[in-house]
Amino acid sequence: MRFDVGPSYDVLIVGAGQAGVQAAVSLRQGGFGGTVCLLSAEDHLPYERPPLSKAFLQGAAEPEEFLLRSSDALAKNSIDLRRGLAVESVDAESHSVMLEDGESIEYGRLIWAAGGRARTISLPGADLDGVLSVRTLDDASKLRDRMATARNAVIIGGGYVGLETAAALRKHGIAVTVVEAQERLLARVTCAEISQFYADLHRAHGATVLLSSGVSQIVGDNGRVRAVEVVDGTMTPADLVIVGVGLIPNVEPLAVAGARVSNGIDVDGDFRTSLPDVFAIGDCANYESAYAHDQRVRLESVPNAIEHGKAVASAILGTERPKTAAPWFWSHQYDVKLQTVGLQGGHDEAVLRGSVDDPSFSVIYLRDSTVIALDCVNSVADFAQGKQLVKQGTRVSSADLSNTAVPLKNHLQTSAVGQ
């Protein structure tokens, strides 16, 4: 491999997703006058990922409609965007990164915002044409092109991305089978009532949902996917197989350089890694969260990435860090909008507010009678007011929370009203 000495930047940001772009923009907004470079492994302008499995697949949005920043906007802020360049290694001692093409770039501070990649599966036939994932714009574009002629699709994994993709495919008239290894959908992130609601929702829209199941092999014909065999021996026709079994954080170059890595890259309260002048933010950062009882978590969400970008900029600028908000997420499937706030892991009670048969309802998660999270289905008011309950750590009885005649804001302590 050749070794080319490249440019040097005061701040080099590896990854031009939501977290990386936010960090660059926040630095400029905070008055940072040094050189800033966004380094992207993709060839595209920075874009939002959530629309990929939602509006983009459904043909309701095009990439230019969900760009994070235009070329002109980046240039106006003196942010150098370099595209199609992946980092091969990091040398923390010399403050430099080596790119896959052999170029070396020096940095004063490095912000690692490299996100993650779609987890793959090790099955016979996994390399057949037609086995896809939905992580990048190129992934989603390939899938959308194939949807024009596909008739049958199998989705491996019943998480949010898999289910959102299933909804898009069903809207396009494609027969869909969802294969989930757990006994219920969304098992890692929600309660049984929400899981059952979504299983019923997808079945009502014509999808087949197989739980406590798995795929034994993917069968092809002339190199193209033809069918999927599930573990009970049933053969399911498939023109497309979408693998949605999670994300692997991109941590390898930092890990090899000596950074502490567990479930992602371990960082402190200012998102500093164990390496000098190296920070990590976004999907690949493993940080302590007050909303997880100060345990380390790695979250994959837009609000989380935005918050990290602002916080790391504050750390570099030496300014006061913005207040930490409760983590929140959302998912659109068919005509249903799920909004989640807080982290429900470790809850000891789940309170159903309303009925799953109603147009809208919520589930409120408690730990020791304290509100720690909510799942709100088509319930914007509960979500907005529930954010404050989670932020405040409000103690409320399950009987009071389940009473839909009383708005959730009525349970806020007086000091939090209006914040």
N, C-alpha and C positions, 0 to 999 in steps of 0.2 A: 504494500500500500504506500502511495506517495504521501509525503508530509508537506503541506502548504501552510505557511504562516498567513493567517487571515487578519481580519480587523480586531480591534479591542473595544469593548463597551464598558461603561460604568455599571450598567445593569443589563445583564443578559437574561431573558425570560425564555425558558424552553417550554414550548406549548402555547399555542395561540387560540385556546378555547376560552370559555367564559372567565375562568380564574386568571389566566395569563393576560388577557386583554384588559380586564378590570384593573389588574396591578399596574399595567403600563399607563392607563388613562389616569388612575388615581395618583400616580407619581407626578404626572404633568399637572394635574389639578392642584396638587399640593405644592407646586413651585419647584419641583426637582429640575435642575438645569443641566445635569449630565446626559451622556448618551444612553439611549435605551434601544434595545433590539428585541423584537419578538421572533423567535425561531420556531417555525412550524414544519412538522413532518409531512403535512398535506400540501397539495398544490393550490388549494382554494383560499379565498379570502376568509378571515375568521367568521364563523357562523354559529348560530345556536343549535344545539343538538335535539332538544325536545320535539321540535316540529318534524324531525325525520320519521318517527314512528306514528305521527299523528297527521297533521295537515298535508305534509309533503307526500306521503304515501297515498293519501286520498286524492291527490291532485288539486288540493285547495290552496297550495302555496308553492312558490318557486324560491330557489336559494337566495336570489337578490332581495326577497322580502324578509329574510331572517338573518341577514348579516349582522354581526356584532358591531363592526365599523367598516366604512368604505376605505378604499385606498387613499382618497383625498383627505378623509378625516384623520387617518393615521399620519399622513405626511404633514398635515397642518400642525399636528402636535409633535412633530419631529420624532416619531416612533418608526424605527426602521423595521419593516416586515420582510423576513427572508423565508421563502416558501420551498417546500419539497426537500427539506434538509433534516435528516435524523441524526441524533447524537449517538455516537458509538461508545464514548467513554468520557469520564470526568477526571481531571487531575486536580485535586483540591489543593495540593501544595503549590503548584504553579498557577493556580486560578485560571484554568483553561479547560475547554471541552474539545474533543476530537469528533468531527463529523464522519459519517460513513464514507464520504468521498475523499477523506484524507485531509480536509482543511481543519486547521486549528483556530479557535477563537478564544481570546483572552477576555476575562471579565474582572470587574471590581467586586460585584456581588452577583450571585446566581440565584434566580428564582426558578425552582423546578415545578412547572405546572403542566407536566406531560400527560396527565390523565391516566387513561388505561385503554386496554384493548379487549375485544370480545373474547370470552373464554371459548375454547374449542372443545370438541368431543373426540374421543378415541374409539371409533366404531368402524367396523367394515363398511366401506362406502362413503365415509365422511369426506373424502376428497372428490366425490363426483360433482360434475357440473350441475348446478341447481341447488347445492347446499350453501346457504347464505347466512349472514348475520346482519344486524342493523345497529351499527355503531358509528360509522362515518357517512359523510354525504355520498361517497362513492358506493358504499354498501347499499344505502337506501335507493340510489339511482338505479343500480343494477336490479334490485328487487322490483322497483316500480316499472322498469322496462319489461321484466319477465311477467308481471301481472297482466299485461295486455293479452297474453296467449295462454296463461295458466288456467287450469280447471280445478286442480286439487292441491292443497298445501297441508303439510304437517309442521306444527310448531313444537319444538322440543323445549320445554320449560314454561311454567305458568307464572312468571313474574310480570312486572309492569310492561316491559318492552315487548315480551311475547304476546301479552293480552292486547296491548294497543295495536300491534301488528295484526293479530287475529281479527280485530274489529275492522281495520282498514281493508283486509282481504275479503271479509264477508260483505262489506259495503260494495265491493267490486264484483260480487257474485261468485267468488271462488269458494269451493267447499273447503272447510277448515277442520282439522283435528288437532287439538292441543293435548300433548302428552306430558304429564307432570309426575315426577317421582314421589313427591310428598302426598299425604292423604288429602290435602286441600290446596287450592290455589293461594298464592301470596302468603304462604305459611310463615315465612321469616319476618314479615313486616306488618301483619295485621291479625285480627282475631277471627274466630271461626264464623261469626255472623257475617262479616264482610266477605270472607272467602266464599261462603255459600251464596251470598248475593251475587258475586261475580260469576260463579259457576252457572247459576240460574240465568243470569243475564246473557251469557254467551250461548248457552243452550237455546234460549228463547229466540236468539237471532240465527239459529240454524247450525251453530258450531257443535262438534263433538268434543267433549271434554273427558279425558281419561285420567283418573287419579290413581295414586299408588301404582303407577305403571312406569314403563320405560321402553326404550328402543333397543332392540338387539342387533339390528343391522339396517343399513340403507341399501336398497337394491337398485342397480342401474341397468341401462341398456345402451350400448355404444357410448359409454362414458357419461350418459345423462341419467339423472334421477328418474326412477320409474315408480318406486313404491318404498314404503317403510314397514319393516316387520317389528311389531311390538313384542314385549316379552312373553305374552301368552300365545304367540304364534300367529296372531292375526296379521294379515297383509293389508296395508292401507295404501291405496293409490296416491301418488304424489308427483306433481311436476316441480314442486318447490319444497324444500325443507329449510325452515328457518330455525337456527340454533340461538336460543335465548337463555343461556344458563349462567349469566353473570359476567362480571368484568374482572380482569386481572390488572392491577395497578402497574403502571410502567415505572418500576423502581430500580431495575437492574444496573444501569450505569452508576447511580449513586451508591447502591449497595456494594458494588465492586470497589468503589472509591473509599469505602469505609463508613458510610452513613449507617446509623442504627435503623434497622428495618424490622417491623413485625407485621401487622396487618396494614401495610403501607409504610411510608417513611415517617418515622417518629419525629415530632417537632415539639418545641416548647410553646409557651403562650404567645410568643411573637413569630411563630412559624419558622424559627431557626432549627436547622437540623444539627446533628452532632459534628458536621463539617464546618470549618470557618467560612463565614460570609456566604453560606449556602442556605436558602430557604426552600420550603416545599409547601404548596397550597393546592386546594381543589381535591379532585377525586382520589389523588394518590397520597394525600396527607393524613397521617394518623395522629390525632390531637386530643387533648383532654377537653371534655365538654361538661359544663355545669349541668346540662340537661341530660347527662348520662351519669350523674353522681360522680363527676370528675374522672370517670373512666375514659380510656382512649377509645375513640370511634373514628371510622373513615366513612364519610357520607358522600353520596353521589347525587348532588342536586344543584340546580342553578342558584338558588338563594345562598347556599353554602359557599359556592365558588365565588360569588360576588363579594360576600362578606370576607372571605379569605384574601381576595385581591385588595380590598380596601385596607385590611388589617396589616398586611405585609408592607404595603406602601407607607403606612403610618410608622411602622417599625423602622424602615429605612430613613424616613424623613425625620424621625425623632419627635413626632407629634402624638397627641392623645389618640388612642385607638378608639374607633367607633364602638358604641355599645353592641354587645352580642345579642342577637335576636334568637328566639326559639327556632330550631330547624323546621322547615316546612317543605312540602312536596305537593305535586298534583299529578293527576292522570285523567285523560279523556278517553272514554271507550263508548262508542255509539253515541247516544245522547245523554250519557251520564258523566258527570264531573265529580271526581273524588279529590278532596283537599285534605291534607294531613298536616298536623302541626305537632311538634314534640317528638319524643322517642318513647315508644310504648314498651320497649324491652324491660323486663322486670316488674311489669304491672301485676297487681294481685287482684284486680277487679276490673271488669269491662262493663260499663253501663250503657244499655241501649236507650237512646233518646228518640222516641218515635217508634215507627214500625218499618221493617224492611219492605213491607208491602206499600208504604206511602211513597209519594213522589220524591220526598226528601227525608233523610234521617241522619243521625250521628251516633257514633260510639265514642264514649269518653273513658279514658284509661286512668285508673287510680293506683297509687302506691301509698299505703298507709293513709287512705282517705284524702290524699293530695292529688290534684289533677296534674298529670304528666304528659298527656297526649290526647289528641282527638282525630278520628277519621270522620269526615263530613261528606255525605253523599248528597249532591245537589242542595247543599245547605250553606250558602254563603254567610248568612248571619251567624250561625253557630261557629263557623270557621273564624270569622273576624273577631268575635267576642271570646272564643275559646283561646285564641292566641294570648290574650291578656291573662286568662286563667292559668295557662301554662307558664307564662313569664313570671307571674306573681307567686306560683306554687300554692294556689288557693286550696284550702281544705273545705270540701263540701260533701254532704251526705249523698249517697247514690239515689235516695228517694227524691231529693231536691233536684238533682241533675236530670233525672228521668222525666220530670214534670215539664212538658213542652209548653204549658201555659205561661211559664215564667222564663223570660229571656235569660240567657247565660250571663249577660252583663250584670244582672241583679245580684249575682253571687260574688262579684268582685269586692274586695275590701275597699273601703272608702278612699284610702290613700292612692289606689291605683286607677280610680275612675278619672278619665280624661287624659291619661298618659298616652 
